[in-house]
C-alpha cells in the first residue's frame, strides 16, 4: 500500500496472485494447502521487501516499466517526490494531471496533486508527501514511522 494515497482502509497497490485457487472442502484437505500458500506468500513478501528497501529504490522500481496508466504516473511521481527528486517527480505528476477522469474522487485527487506540483521547491513537495504518509498512518492506526526520509 502506498501511504501517500491517504485512506482509512488498507489497499493492495502491488500484488501478485499466490498459486491457484484452492476450495475449502475440509480442515484436513485445506490445512496443508493453506500452509503451502502461506510459504509462497512469505517468499513473495521477501521479494517485495528486496524491491523496496528505500524510497529512492521504490521510485526507481515504480518507474522502471515506463508508467502508462494514471495510477502508475501518480505513484512513480509521488515516490520520486518523497525521495526529493523533483525533476523526476514533476513530469510524472503532470502526466497524471493530464488524464481526464470526472469521477468525484478523481477530481478531488487531481486538485490535491495540482496543489502539490505548485509548491515552490523540492523540500516543500517532499514535506507535503511526508504529511500525506503521516495522515495515512494515523487513519490506519499505524505507529509513526519515527524518521524523516533522507535526501
C-alpha positions in Angstrom: 0.0 0.0 0.0 1.4 3.4 -1.0 0.7 5.5 2.1 1.0 8.8 0.1 -2.6 7.9 -1.1 -4.4 8.8 2.1 -7.0 6.3 3.1 -8.6 4.9 6.2 -8.6 1.4 4.9 -5.9 -0.9 3.5 -5.4 -1.3 -0.2 -3.2 -3.6 -2.3 -1.3 -1.4 -4.7 1.3 -4.0 -5.6 0.3 -7.7 -5.5 0.7 -11.0 -7.2 -1.7 -13.9 -7.2 -0.3 -16.7 -5.0 -0.8 -20.0 -6.6 -4.1 -21.4 -7.8 -7.5 -21.1 -6.1 -8.0 -23.8 -3.6 -11.6 -24.5 -2.5 -12.2 -25.4 1.1 -13.5 -29.0 1.5 -12.4 -29.9 5.0 -9.8 -28.9 7.5 -7.6 -31.9 6.7 -7.7 -31.1 3.0 -7.3 -27.3 3.3 -4.7 -27.1 6.1 -1.8 -28.3 4.0 -2.8 -26.1 1.1 -3.1 -23.1 3.3 0.4 -23.8 4.7 1.8 -24.1 1.2 0.2 -20.9 0.0 1.4 -19.1 3.2 5.0 -20.2 2.4 4.7 -18.9 -1.2 3.4 -15.6 0.3 6.4 -15.3 2.6 8.7 -15.8 -0.4 6.8 -13.0 -2.3 6.9 -10.7 0.7 10.6 -11.2 0.9 10.9 -10.3 -2.8 8.8 -7.1 -2.2 11.0 -6.1 0.7 14.1 -6.5 -1.5 12.5 -4.4 -4.3 11.5 -1.6 -1.9 14.4 -1.1 0.6 14.3 2.7 0.3 12.1 5.4 -1.1 14.7 6.0 -3.8 14.7 2.4 -4.9 10.9 2.3 -4.7 10.7 5.3 -7.1 13.2 3.5 -9.5 11.2 0.3 -9.3 7.9 2.0 -10.0 9.2 3.9 -13.0 11.2 1.1 -14.5 8.5 -0.1 -16.7 7.6 3.3 -18.2 4.5 4.3 -16.3 1.5 4.1 -18.6 -1.6 4.5 -16.5 -2.7 7.4 -14.4 -2.0 5.5 -11.2 1.4 4.4 -12.5 2.3 8.1 -13.1 0.9 9.2 -9.8 2.7 6.5 -7.7 6.0 6.9 -9.5 5.8 10.7 -9.2 4.9 10.6 -5.5 7.8 8.2 -4.8 10.2 10.5 -6.6 8.8 13.5 -4.7 9.1 11.7 -1.4 12.7 10.9 -2.3 13.3 14.6 -3.0 13.8 14.0 -6.8 11.5 16.8 -8.0 13.0 16.8 -11.6 11.8 13.2 -11.9 8.6 13.7 -10.0 7.1 16.6 -11.8 6.8 15.2 -15.3 5.1 12.1 -13.9 2.7 14.1 -11.7 1.9 16.3 -14.6 1.2 13.3 -16.8 -1.2 12.1 -14.0 -2.9 15.5 -14.1 -3.4 15.2 -17.9 -5.6 12.1 -17.5 -9.3 13.0 -17.6 -11.5 11.4 -15.1 -14.7 13.1 -14.0 -15.5 10.9 -11.0 -15.8 12.8 -7.8 -12.8 11.1 -6.1 -10.6 11.6 -9.2 -11.4 15.3 -9.3 -10.5 15.7 -5.7 -7.3 13.7 -6.1 -6.4 15.8 -9.2 -6.9 19.0 -7.1 -4.6 17.6 -4.4 -1.9 16.9 -6.9 -2.3 20.2 -8.6 -1.7 21.9 -5.3 1.4 19.6 -4.7 3.0 20.4 -8.0 2.6 24.2 -7.4 4.8 24.0 -4.3 7.8 26.2 -4.6 10.7 23.8 -4.0 11.7 20.1 -3.8 11.8 20.2 0.0 8.2 21.6 0.2 7.0 18.8 -2.1 8.8 16.2 0.0 7.4 17.5 3.2 3.9 17.6 1.8 4.1 14.0 0.7 5.5 13.0 4.1 2.5 14.7 5.7 0.3 12.5 3.5 2.1 9.4 4.7 1.6 10.5 8.3 -2.1 11.1 7.6 -2.4 7.6 6.2 -0.6 6.1 9.2 -2.9 8.0 11.6 -6.0 7.0 9.7 -4.9 3.3 9.7 -3.9 3.5 13.4 -0.3 2.6 12.5 2.6 3.7 14.6 4.6 6.7 13.4 7.5 5.8 11.2 9.9 7.6 13.5 12.1 9.1 10.9 12.2 11.6 8.1 13.1 10.4 4.6 16.7 11.4 3.9 17.5 13.2 0.6 
